[in-house]
Amino acid sequence: MSSPVALRAHFPVLETTAYLNAGTCGPLPAAALQAGADSALAAAEEGRSTAYYERLVEARDGLRARYAERLGAAAPEDVAITSSTSEGMARVLTGLDLRSGDEIVTADDEHPGLLGPLSAARRLRGITVKVVPLRVIDQHIGRRTKLVACSHVHWATGELAPEGLANRPAGVPLLLDGAQGAGAVPVDVGTLRCDFYAAAGQKWLCGPIGLGMLWISPAWQERLMAHMPTYPHLADPSAGLDARPWPDARAHDAFATSAEALIAGRASHDVLADAGWDSVMSRAAGLASDLAGELADRGHTVAPRGHTTLVSWRSDDPAEMVERCARHRVIVRSFPGLPWVRASVGAWNDRGDIDRLLAALGQS
Ligand SMILES: Cc1ncc(COP(=O)(O)O)c(C=O)c1O
């Protein structure tokens, strides 16, 4: 890794703030801001015609290849460029042939980005949803189970999905919500043996809001229905009514993504790639586990977690604790209805950020 100090220098927010909130949105690197602004300026000065669209397509292809690498995908075309993790999950739940009486198994306290499409499938298609603890979800797959849909890394606790999910019964597809996975912890869709992996561009990849990815295993690419194919999804848009969607994940791309977002997202990714992904991920998880240990030493109840970049601890008044931290320019978050406060620790953070958080917890 280029030195942690060199990586940190890319992120303006860190000059003033102990920013521990990449689980919501990663810090934006200055290079991404500049790349996006350059693109917008060129569009304003030159207009948006062929050259602009060529740059957009080049950036989209480049980002697809980068996202595919992050997930361990065999080919860029196995990855859709979505607008968000949630869009990817909604596309899977609406594209599967789910029928009344089918069961989906999910975990406790999943993010509403997954619960929303699950609840719609229950209401509109009569499926049942079984909710069980994440750590034992692999033991709750039954005869009627048509899908397992859960976090790869749990957003509220930092817990990892059990490895046993890779050995689930054949024929039961697995959708992993990787919003807190991609860019944060090593992801290899082959080792995970999932069928769908949805993730975010704006969190651990530090891109702008409006970018996401959905990996679809080759075995599912023809079976997952693309319900709303329109021109970006068509292999040959000039074929009129005979036009067909791409036979791969591109049939599930977002309807539109701006060149500015794609170009900025590519630049953000490359700031981290230049630092070296292995070092970025191991440094972040190492700092997070130091924080978890120190919180426990100070008497805080730390939520059960895996070797991830999220650390949550119990509070009687999580919203107040988040506000107190913010008064000291330490950014963490709480969750509606849950007792946790969460710090998201990235490779861009340093010991000083951790010390500022620990100090803020002891102040008023
Ligand atoms: C586990 C999890 N899933 C889904 C989401 C929603 O992500 P997006 O905004 O990319 O749809 C989040 C966002 O915090 C999350 O933590």
The ligand as an SDF file (V2000), in Angstrom:
LIG
                    3D

 16 16  0  0  0  0  0  0  0  0999 V2000
  -26.7910   -3.8870    4.0640 C   0  0  0  0  0  0  0  0  0  0  0  0
  -27.3400   -2.7670    3.2330 C   0  0  0  0  0  0  0  0  0  0  0  0
  -28.1440   -3.0570    2.2110 N   0  0  0  0  0  0  0  0  0  0  0  0
  -28.6340   -2.1060    1.3920 C   0  0  0  0  0  0  0  0  0  0  0  0
  -28.3270   -0.7970    1.5980 C   0  0  0  0  0  0  0  0  0  0  0  0
  -28.8730    0.2270    0.6440 C   0  0  0  0  0  0  0  0  0  0  0  0
  -27.8340    0.5800   -0.1850 O   0  0  0  0  0  0  0  0  0  0  0  0
  -28.0820    1.4370   -1.4980 P   0  0  0  0  0  0  0  0  0  0  0  0
  -28.2620    2.8420   -1.0600 O   0  0  0  0  0  0  0  0  0  0  0  0
  -26.8310    1.2120   -2.2950 O   0  0  0  0  0  0  0  0  0  0  0  0
  -29.2820    0.8760   -2.1540 O   0  0  0  0  0  0  0  0  0  0  0  0
  -27.5060   -0.4230    2.6520 C   0  0  0  0  0  0  0  0  0  0  0  0
  -27.2060    0.9990    2.9020 C   0  0  0  0  0  0  0  0  0  0  0  0
  -26.7980    1.4000    3.9560 O   0  0  0  0  0  0  0  0  0  0  0  0
  -26.9910   -1.4340    3.4890 C   0  0  0  0  0  0  0  0  0  0  0  0
  -26.1740   -1.1450    4.5200 O   0  0  0  0  0  0  0  0  0  0  0  0
  1  2  1  0
  2  3  1  0
  2 15  2  0
  3  4  2  0
  4  5  1  0
  5  6  1  0
  5 12  2  0
  6  7  1  0
  7  8  1  0
  8  9  2  0
  8 10  1  0
  8 11  1  0
 12 13  1  0
 12 15  1  0
 13 14  2  0
 15 16  1  0
M  END
$$$$
